[in-house]
Amino acid sequence: MAATAANDHEEASAIPPQTTATRNGVHVAPFAGWRINNSQLNALAARYATPWDPSGAAPPAETALTLHAWQQSNTLIQDPQPALYAYEQSGPRGAVRGVLGAVHLDSKLLPHQDLIPERVAHICDLVHETGFNLDPLMLSYPGTGRAATWLDHCRSSRPVTEVLGDDGQLHRLWRLAEREAVHDIGAELAGRSAFIADGHHRHVAARQLRRDYYATGSGPGGWDFVPALLVDARDTPVRIGPVHRVLPYTDPDQALSAAAQRFHVQPIPGELRQWVQRLREQTRTGPAFVAITRGGAYLLSNPDRGFVNACLGNCPAPLHGLPLSVLRHVLIDAVWRVPDLPEYVSPETSAATALARVRRAGGMAILVPPPEHRHLRTAMSAGLRLPAKSTSFLPKPHPGLLYRSLAEVPAPR
């Protein structure tokens, strides 16, 4: 069992989904979810505990044993009848609400990021071993208000699950089993495509797992669907935050000395909050990053423009404005010559966690400003994918409130 850390959102801005109406649309179906027993909510869900290890370090077989033990001990209980679920989160880290359902994998879902193949393979193994979908995708779409009306309706009744997380976020879940609700929400989504705000690896892993099942002679089944939180962007726009990088094997002194040949490097006094604020201010005038070492923090700014342009020569032009493009092609590749592999360059959504990792194990963390709305729109308009782990849409749904078994086959279209 592991506890997941809530993500920081030092910098965030509203971003509408890049969606267009399609004939395919999004097909969503009710399912009988597995939920943490209310008697265990404060012990587990309040601290974001899950049967799986979010770092991916635990073997899938170990996760399967933990999950099945939770079932046998009634820590996880299954709802008796299928339903859509209304979900709402609010608190100091922001608010989001939407409908949780089983989304057919042939739905029109729009990705925007590249993938880490090893991460996809691990999720495939995890789902195959446990027989469960775990974290839901987070999908954003431009709605007409029909789903929002049902979400408003739910708030007048008592939720089936309500828990206050240790980060101050309140999470509530209702069952939406009324036939009229299922019909209205399904009809609203049938003519829409949805932007994948979070869960690219889980989405591709689900598609790969489905191919594996079909290749072994299995026909249609629960593997044709993946759970997702569907958020109407016109009702509650999702926000975008940064994804930082941790370089665990990089010597900070050598890295800063090399960076000083191409950037202006200066120490920053204070603590994490001041470092993030300084980065936010400096980013307004050009590319900038904060390097965190055990000895303190340093601002990297005002790069040699000619050198930057030369390093970005093989990077598609619409991606030049992305902070991660400059970090990867200029600093990581050209200046530091660090292999851009997960063991050498690790994504981290929480600046506090990145700082803690450096203080505990050494190396260096690089705080990155979030992509701007205009940069994302430019890249997607050109048909380009952002580098893997470029964005973190916030706030994310609670990772452990609702699970879906692959053994359950939702009703056909």
C-alpha positions as CSV (number, residue, x, y, z in Angstrom):
1,M,0.0,0.0,0.0
2,A,1.3,3.5,-0.8
3,A,0.2,7.0,-0.2
4,T,0.3,9.4,-3.1
5,A,1.4,13.0,-2.6
6,A,-0.9,15.8,-3.7
7,N,0.5,17.9,-6.6
8,D,1.7,21.5,-6.2
9,H,0.2,24.1,-8.3
10,E,2.6,27.0,-8.0
11,E,1.5,28.4,-11.4
12,A,-1.8,27.6,-13.0
13,S,-4.0,29.0,-15.7
14,A,-7.2,28.1,-17.4
15,I,-7.0,26.2,-20.7
16,P,-10.0,25.1,-22.8
17,P,-9.9,21.7,-24.4
18,Q,-9.0,21.5,-28.1
19,T,-12.2,19.7,-29.1
20,T,-14.4,19.5,-32.2
21,A,-17.7,17.8,-32.7
22,T,-17.3,14.4,-34.3
23,R,-19.6,11.7,-35.6
24,N,-17.9,9.3,-33.3
25,G,-18.1,11.3,-30.1
26,V,-17.6,9.9,-26.6
27,H,-19.5,6.8,-25.5
28,V,-19.8,6.6,-21.7
29,A,-21.5,3.7,-19.8
30,P,-22.4,3.1,-16.2
31,F,-20.4,0.5,-14.2
32,A,-20.6,-1.0,-10.7
33,G,-17.6,0.6,-9.0
34,W,-15.6,-0.8,-6.2
35,R,-15.3,1.8,-3.4
36,I,-13.3,2.1,-0.1
37,N,-15.6,1.1,2.7
38,N,-16.8,4.2,4.6
39,S,-15.3,2.7,7.8
40,Q,-11.9,2.9,6.2
41,L,-12.1,6.3,4.5
42,N,-10.3,8.3,7.1
43,A,-7.6,5.7,7.5
44,L,-6.9,5.3,3.8
45,A,-8.6,7.8,1.4
46,A,-7.9,10.8,3.7
47,R,-4.1,10.3,3.1
48,Y,-4.5,9.3,-0.5
49,A,-3.5,5.7,0.1
50,T,-3.9,3.2,-2.8
51,P,-3.2,-0.5,-3.2
52,W,-0.6,0.3,-5.8
53,D,2.7,2.2,-5.6
54,P,2.5,5.4,-7.6
55,S,6.3,5.4,-8.1
56,G,6.0,2.1,-10.0
57,A,8.6,0.4,-7.8
58,A,6.3,-2.4,-6.5
59,P,5.9,-5.5,-8.7
60,P,2.4,-5.8,-10.2
61,A,2.0,-9.2,-8.5
62,E,2.4,-7.5,-5.1
63,T,-0.2,-4.9,-6.0
64,A,-2.6,-7.6,-7.0
65,L,-2.2,-9.3,-3.6
66,T,-2.8,-6.1,-1.8
67,L,-5.9,-5.2,-3.9
68,H,-7.4,-8.7,-3.5
69,A,-6.7,-8.6,0.3
70,W,-8.6,-5.3,0.4
71,Q,-11.5,-7.0,-1.3
72,Q,-11.5,-10.0,1.1
73,S,-11.4,-7.8,4.2
74,N,-14.2,-5.6,2.9
75,T,-11.9,-2.6,2.7
76,L,-13.1,-2.5,-0.9
77,I,-16.8,-3.0,-1.5
78,Q,-18.7,-3.2,-4.8
79,D,-21.9,-1.2,-5.5
80,P,-24.7,-3.7,-6.3
81,Q,-25.9,-2.0,-9.5
82,P,-24.1,-0.1,-12.4
83,A,-24.2,3.7,-12.3
84,L,-22.5,6.8,-13.5
85,Y,-20.9,8.7,-10.6
86,A,-21.0,12.4,-9.9
87,Y,-17.6,13.6,-8.4
88,E,-16.7,16.9,-6.8
89,Q,-13.5,18.1,-5.3
90,S,-12.9,21.4,-3.5
91,G,-10.4,23.0,-1.3
92,P,-7.2,25.2,-1.2
93,R,-5.8,23.4,-4.2
94,G,-8.8,24.2,-6.4
95,A,-12.1,22.8,-7.4
96,V,-13.3,20.4,-10.1
97,R,-16.4,18.3,-10.7
98,G,-17.5,15.9,-13.4
99,V,-19.0,12.6,-14.2
100,L,-17.2,9.3,-13.7
101,G,-18.0,6.5,-16.1
102,A,-16.6,3.8,-18.3
103,V,-15.5,5.3,-21.6
104,H,-15.3,3.1,-24.7
105,L,-11.8,3.1,-26.1
106,D,-13.1,3.8,-29.6
107,S,-14.4,7.2,-28.4
108,K,-12.9,10.3,-29.9
109,L,-10.2,11.1,-27.3
110,L,-7.6,13.7,-28.2
111,P,-4.0,13.3,-26.8
112,H,-1.5,16.1,-26.6
113,Q,1.7,14.5,-25.1
114,D,4.3,11.9,-26.1
115,L,4.7,8.8,-23.9
116,I,7.4,6.9,-22.0
117,P,7.1,3.4,-23.3
118,E,8.3,1.8,-20.1
119,R,5.5,3.5,-18.2
120,V,2.9,2.2,-20.6
121,A,4.3,-1.3,-20.3
122,H,4.2,-1.2,-16.5
123,I,0.6,0.0,-16.4
124,C,-0.4,-2.8,-18.9
125,D,1.2,-5.4,-16.5
126,L,-0.5,-3.8,-13.5
127,V,-4.0,-3.9,-15.0
128,H,-3.5,-7.4,-16.4
129,E,-2.2,-8.7,-13.1
130,T,-4.9,-7.1,-10.9
131,G,-7.8,-7.3,-13.3
132,F,-8.7,-3.7,-12.4
133,N,-8.5,-0.3,-13.9
134,L,-7.2,1.9,-11.2
135,D,-6.8,5.7,-11.7
136,P,-9.4,7.2,-14.0
137,L,-8.4,9.3,-17.0
138,M,-9.3,13.0,-16.8
139,L,-11.1,14.2,-19.9
140,S,-12.2,17.7,-20.7
141,Y,-15.0,18.6,-23.2
142,P,-17.1,21.6,-24.1
143,G,-20.6,20.6,-22.7
144,T,-24.0,22.0,-23.1
145,G,-24.9,22.0,-19.4
146,R,-26.9,18.8,-19.4
147,A,-24.3,16.9,-17.2
148,A,-23.8,20.0,-15.1
149,T,-27.6,20.1,-14.3
150,W,-27.4,16.6,-13.0
151,L,-24.3,17.4,-10.9
152,D,-26.3,20.3,-9.3
153,H,-29.1,17.8,-8.7
154,C,-26.8,15.4,-6.8
155,R,-25.7,18.1,-4.3
156,S,-29.1,18.1,-2.7
157,S,-28.6,14.4,-1.6
158,R,-26.1,12.7,0.7
159,P,-22.9,11.5,-1.1
160,V,-22.1,7.8,-0.9
161,T,-18.5,8.8,-0.2
162,E,-17.2,11.9,1.4
163,V,-13.6,12.4,2.7
164,L,-11.4,15.3,3.7
165,G,-7.9,14.7,2.4
166,D,-4.8,15.5,4.5
167,D,-4.1,18.4,2.1
168,G,-7.5,20.0,2.9
169,Q,-9.3,18.9,-0.3
170,L,-12.8,17.6,0.2
171,H,-13.8,14.8,-2.1
172,R,-17.5,13.7,-2.6
173,L,-19.0,11.0,-4.7
174,W,-22.6,10.3,-5.6
175,R,-24.3,7.5,-7.7
176,L,-26.1,8.7,-10.8
177,A,-28.3,5.7,-11.7
178,E,-31.4,7.4,-12.9
179,R,-32.2,6.4,-16.4
180,E,-32.9,10.0,-17.4
181,A,-29.5,11.1,-16.1
182,V,-27.6,8.3,-17.9
183,H,-29.5,9.2,-21.1
184,D,-29.0,13.0,-20.9
185,I,-25.3,12.7,-20.1
186,G,-24.7,10.1,-22.8
187,A,-26.5,12.2,-25.4
188,E,-24.4,15.3,-24.5
189,L,-21.2,13.4,-25.0
190,A,-22.2,11.4,-28.1
191,G,-21.6,14.4,-30.3
192,R,-18.4,15.6,-28.6
193,S,-14.7,14.7,-28.6
194,A,-12.7,15.0,-25.4
195,F,-9.3,16.3,-24.7
196,I,-7.1,14.0,-22.5
197,A,-6.0,16.3,-19.7
198,D,-4.5,13.6,-17.6
199,G,-3.9,9.9,-18.2
200,H,-2.1,9.6,-21.6
201,H,-0.1,6.5,-20.4
202,R,-3.2,4.9,-18.9
203,H,-5.2,5.5,-22.1
204,V,-2.5,3.9,-24.4
205,A,-2.0,1.1,-21.9
206,A,-5.7,0.3,-22.0
207,R,-5.6,0.2,-25.8
208,Q,-2.6,-2.1,-25.7
209,L,-4.2,-4.4,-23.2
210,R,-7.3,-4.6,-25.4
211,R,-5.2,-5.6,-28.4
212,D,-3.6,-8.3,-26.2
213,Y,-7.0,-9.7,-25.2
214,Y,-8.2,-9.7,-28.8
215,A,-5.0,-11.3,-30.0
216,T,-5.5,-14.3,-27.7
217,G,-9.0,-14.9,-29.0
218,S,-11.1,-12.8,-26.6
219,G,-13.9,-10.9,-28.1
220,P,-15.5,-7.7,-26.8
221,G,-15.3,-7.3,-23.0
222,G,-14.5,-5.1,-20.1
223,W,-11.2,-4.3,-21.7
224,D,-13.0,-2.2,-24.3
225,F,-13.6,0.5,-21.7
226,V,-11.5,2.6,-19.4
227,P,-12.8,4.7,-16.4
228,A,-12.7,8.4,-16.9
229,L,-13.7,11.6,-15.1
230,L,-15.5,13.7,-17.7
231,V,-15.2,17.5,-17.0
232,D,-17.3,20.0,-18.8
233,A,-14.8,22.8,-19.5
234,R,-17.6,25.4,-19.6
235,D,-18.7,24.4,-16.2
236,T,-15.4,23.9,-14.3
237,P,-12.3,24.7,-16.5
238,V,-9.3,22.5,-15.6
239,R,-6.0,24.3,-14.9
240,I,-2.5,23.6,-15.9
241,G,0.6,23.4,-13.7
242,P,4.3,22.6,-14.2
243,V,6.1,19.3,-14.3
244,H,9.6,19.7,-12.9
245,R,12.6,17.5,-13.5
246,V,14.9,15.7,-11.0
247,L,18.4,14.7,-12.2
248,P,19.5,12.2,-9.4
249,Y,22.9,11.4,-10.8
250,T,24.0,14.9,-12.0
251,D,26.8,16.6,-10.1
252,P,25.4,20.0,-9.1
253,D,28.7,21.9,-9.0
254,Q,29.7,20.7,-12.5
255,A,26.3,21.3,-13.9
256,L,26.1,24.9,-12.6
257,S,29.6,25.7,-13.8
258,A,28.7,24.4,-17.3
259,A,25.4,26.3,-17.3
260,A,27.2,29.5,-16.4
261,Q,28.9,29.4,-19.8
262,R,25.5,29.9,-21.6
263,F,23.1,31.3,-18.9
264,H,23.3,33.9,-16.2
265,V,23.5,31.8,-13.0
266,Q,22.9,33.4,-9.6
267,P,22.0,32.0,-6.1
268,I,18.5,32.7,-4.7
269,P,18.0,33.3,-1.0
270,G,15.0,32.2,0.9
271,E,12.9,29.0,0.8
272,L,10.9,27.2,-1.8
273,R,8.0,29.7,-1.9
274,Q,10.5,32.5,-2.7
275,W,12.2,30.4,-5.4
276,V,9.0,29.7,-7.2
277,Q,8.0,33.3,-7.1
278,R,11.3,34.4,-8.5
279,L,11.0,31.9,-11.3
280,R,7.5,33.2,-12.1
281,E,8.8,36.7,-12.3
282,Q,11.8,35.9,-14.4
283,T,9.9,33.8,-16.9
284,R,8.0,36.9,-18.0
285,T,11.1,38.1,-19.8
286,G,12.4,34.9,-21.3
287,P,13.4,31.2,-20.6
288,A,14.4,30.7,-17.0
289,F,14.7,27.8,-14.5
290,V,15.5,27.2,-10.9
291,A,18.2,24.6,-10.0
292,I,17.8,23.1,-6.6
293,T,20.8,21.5,-4.9
294,R,21.5,20.4,-1.3
295,G,23.3,23.7,-0.8
296,G,20.6,26.0,-2.0
297,A,18.8,27.2,-5.2
298,Y,20.1,29.0,-8.3
299,L,18.3,31.0,-11.0
300,L,19.3,30.2,-14.6
301,S,18.2,33.0,-16.9
302,N,19.1,35.2,-19.8
303,P,20.5,32.4,-22.0
304,D,22.8,33.0,-25.0
305,R,20.1,33.4,-27.7
306,G,22.3,32.2,-30.6
307,F,23.2,29.1,-28.7
308,V,19.6,28.4,-27.8
309,N,18.5,28.8,-31.4
310,A,21.2,26.4,-32.6
311,C,20.2,23.8,-30.0
312,L,16.6,24.0,-31.0
313,G,17.4,23.5,-34.7
314,N,16.0,20.0,-34.8
315,C,13.0,20.8,-32.6
316,P,9.8,21.7,-34.4
317,A,9.3,25.4,-34.4
318,P,5.9,25.4,-32.7
319,L,7.6,23.8,-29.7
320,H,10.4,26.3,-29.3
321,G,8.4,28.4,-26.8
322,L,7.9,25.5,-24.4
323,P,10.1,25.7,-21.3
324,L,10.7,22.0,-21.4
325,S,12.0,22.2,-25.0
326,V,14.6,24.7,-23.9
327,L,15.4,22.6,-20.8
328,R,15.7,19.4,-22.8
329,H,17.5,20.5,-26.0
330,V,19.7,23.2,-24.5
331,L,20.5,22.3,-20.9
332,I,20.0,18.5,-20.6
333,D,21.2,17.6,-24.1
334,A,23.8,20.3,-25.1
335,V,25.1,21.7,-21.9
336,W,24.9,18.8,-19.4
337,R,24.9,15.9,-21.9
338,V,22.6,13.9,-19.6
339,P,20.7,11.0,-21.3
340,D,17.0,11.9,-21.5
341,L,16.0,8.6,-19.9
342,P,13.7,8.1,-16.9
343,E,16.5,6.9,-14.6
344,Y,18.5,10.0,-15.4
345,V,15.8,12.6,-15.8
346,S,12.7,12.0,-13.6
347,P,9.4,14.1,-13.9
348,E,8.0,15.4,-10.7
349,T,4.8,17.5,-10.4
350,S,5.5,18.6,-6.8
351,A,8.2,21.1,-6.3
352,A,8.2,20.2,-2.6
353,T,8.7,16.6,-3.4
354,A,11.5,17.4,-5.9
355,L,13.3,19.5,-3.1
356,A,12.9,16.6,-0.6
357,R,14.3,14.1,-3.1
358,V,17.4,16.3,-3.6
359,R,17.9,16.8,0.1
360,R,17.6,13.1,0.8
361,A,19.6,11.6,-2.1
362,G,21.6,14.4,-3.7
363,G,21.6,15.3,-7.4
364,M,19.7,18.3,-8.7
365,A,16.1,19.3,-9.3
366,I,15.1,21.8,-12.0
367,L,11.9,23.8,-11.4
368,V,10.1,24.5,-14.7
369,P,7.4,27.1,-15.3
370,P,4.2,25.6,-16.8
371,P,3.5,25.8,-20.5
372,E,1.5,28.8,-21.6
373,H,-1.9,28.4,-23.1
374,R,-0.7,29.9,-26.4
375,H,2.2,27.5,-26.7
376,L,-0.1,24.5,-26.2
377,R,-2.6,25.8,-28.7
378,T,0.2,26.5,-31.3
379,A,1.7,23.0,-30.9
380,M,-1.7,21.2,-31.2
381,S,-2.8,23.3,-34.1
382,A,0.3,22.1,-35.9
383,G,-0.5,18.5,-35.1
384,L,2.4,18.1,-32.7
385,R,2.7,16.2,-29.4
386,L,4.3,17.8,-26.5
387,P,7.3,16.0,-24.8
388,A,6.2,13.3,-22.3
389,K,5.2,14.7,-18.9
390,S,5.0,18.3,-20.1
391,T,1.8,19.2,-18.4
392,S,-0.1,18.6,-15.1
393,F,-3.8,19.5,-15.2
394,L,-5.2,20.3,-11.8
395,P,-6.8,19.4,-9.5
396,K,-6.6,15.7,-10.3
397,P,-9.4,13.3,-9.1
398,H,-8.7,11.4,-6.0
399,P,-6.7,8.3,-7.1
400,G,-8.4,5.8,-4.7
401,L,-12.1,6.5,-4.4
402,L,-13.4,4.3,-7.2
403,Y,-12.1,1.2,-9.0
404,R,-13.4,-0.7,-12.0
405,S,-13.1,-4.4,-12.6
406,L,-12.3,-5.6,-16.1
407,A,-14.7,-8.5,-15.5
408,E,-17.6,-6.1,-15.8
409,V,-18.9,-5.6,-19.4
410,P,-20.9,-2.4,-19.7
411,A,-24.0,-2.4,-21.8
412,P,-23.4,-2.3,-25.6
413,R,-23.9,0.9,-27.6
